[in-house]
Amino acid sequence: MAINMRSDSSAKEFANLVAQTRRVLDIIVNNAGTINKNKKTWDVPVEEFDVVIDTNLKRVVNILSHFFPLIIERLAPYCASKWAIVGLSQSVAKEIPPNLAIDALSPAALFLSFEF
């Protein structure tokens, strides 16, 4: 599938395709890749400037707007529970004797597959 990430509709279509696979999306990398010819800003033609902005900025916004909902649905309860543990630990730290310590750890779940 060829995807034009400068196109909002292509980004949306790709996000829908990912959602339909029921795969877990773990990370979004905000990376884009075009540059104008080496000129002073005021010498860059408008069309060339538009290509840079459309690729490097709008592309990232397109991806974020369509893919973040796929991540947030899954992460919000987890993140809320971990922040609650941090808050609880900080509250308990104020209540315990000074020679004791408490800390909150939030290890990540890793699902690894090894084939031998």
PyMOL commands that set and color helices and strands:
alter all, ss='L'
color gray80, all
select helices_A, chain A and resi 8-20+41-43+46-95
alter helices_A, ss='H'
color red, helices_A
deselect
rebuild
show_as cartoon
